[in-house]
Amino acid sequence: MNHNGLAHPIFQLVSKESKSLGFKTYVVGGYVRDLQLNRKSKDVDFVTVGSGIQLAQAVQKRLKNASLSIFKNFGTAQIKTDDWEFEFVGARKESYDRKSRKPKIEDGTFEDDIHRRDFTVNTLAISLQKDDFGKLIDTFNGLTDLKNKIIRTPLDPVITFKDDPLRMMRAVRFASQLDFKIESTTHKALKSEAKSLSIVSQERITDELNKIILSQKPSIGFKHLFDTKLLHQFFPEMVKLQGVEIRDGKGHKDNFYHTLQVLDQICERTNNLWVRWAAILHDIAKPPTKRFVKEEGWTFHGHEDKGSRMVKPIFSKLKLPLGAPMVKVRTLVQLHLRPIALTKENITDSAIRRLIFDAGEHLEDLMILCKSDITTKNKIKEQRFQKNLINVEQNIALVEERDRIRNWQPPIKGDEIMNLFGIKPGKEIGIIKSALKDAILDGIIPNNYNDAFKFVIEQGKKLGLQLHE
Ligand code: CTP
């Protein structure tokens, strides 16, 4: 094995200090897997047959600018240096009592430790002993599975998943992230054990879900989540998108697979997790708004409004952040049909100004969502739709340059209106401000101070207000 991945001086240090302490130490887990796949990683896990904490303390003493954190309760230690993170733990043996979720953990041999791991590709280890430094140890043919792109548990998958049901999400995450297949016995166990995901905390599930969403082609992961019914355990709103109903010979598209296509397409345009979430949720209210209208066929009127109202409860349930990310997703879901409406003929500048105002800082992401929302199989139509959206973008740019609506602030603030008429805060201020905003967005007056000033005086007079001397 070449030593490319072991160039950081810490590996030699760990080797030396282990020897002095009489321990045997190995690099294990994701770092070794990613090394074989030429994926760069700066997270390293060491397993030592001895005390991980003692070893980390000895190593840290010999390093400059390295911080050490000790987690006594877990028997682990972490060293951070530059942007690397090194975890140290003693080799373990776990025996699980199925009634309690906490495994009984005892000291174990290196072999015990490797046997309790989740997937064969994660059982690879590198020896750091002086006499075989850098030697790859492959107990479960992990290398072959890596080469053949296969996710498989080293032991009976039912037991592996019962031990920690989060591993089911990890199986799907690795399949999506690495574009690997899930071996059939392992896949069967995902189906039979899916329900036990309920004992895992939503935070851990969502961490894995976000990793799936951040992979290059998340549809791979979502199809597994759906087929195994893992998705049903925590995201029933998305499950409901699946299926086609036919009435009077008229069907509609399957919104689950449409959503996945939009998601894959948006991934080619952005790495932003929240814009990707907007793709997942853009049609989420299609099932609850679905109607069959005799003359029209299937309609989903108002799905953008209802969908935007579903964003916060879904974020809350999935333990996603409720601040700016949620607001972004909610705005994008709410507005996802608006740019398409602007591709029609005879669009007024006022409609464009309103969209610029409503989308604000999310406008570029909204256009990315709309371009990704085109899933027609007809190439000619697809090109036409894309071109229409590019036209909309050009029109937006023209209006924006002229009227500066983005991040719009009223040219006259509430304080000034109060001073002008000598009034205290009250509903008149709101009425005047909202009339001013509409007048500017509708192009009745230009977006500047002097015109706004005249307009505010007129509005005040209409409300029976007198100018303050
Ligand atoms: N592991 C496991 N079961 C889990 C989590 C982790 O068996 N539920 C083992 C695997 O051998 C894994 C190692 O612990 O390789 C380290 O876990 P972690 O750092 O969470 O994952 P990585 O495999 O390193 O992958 P990534 O860094 O991409 O999350």
Boltz pocket constraint, residues with backbone or C-beta under 6 A from the ligand:
constraints:
  - pocket:
      binder: B
      contacts: [[A, 28], [A, 29], [A, 30], [A, 31], [A, 43], [A, 45], [A, 116], [A, 117], [A, 118], [A, 119], [A, 122], [A, 123], [A, 164], [A, 166], [A, 167], [A, 170]]
      max_distance: 6.0
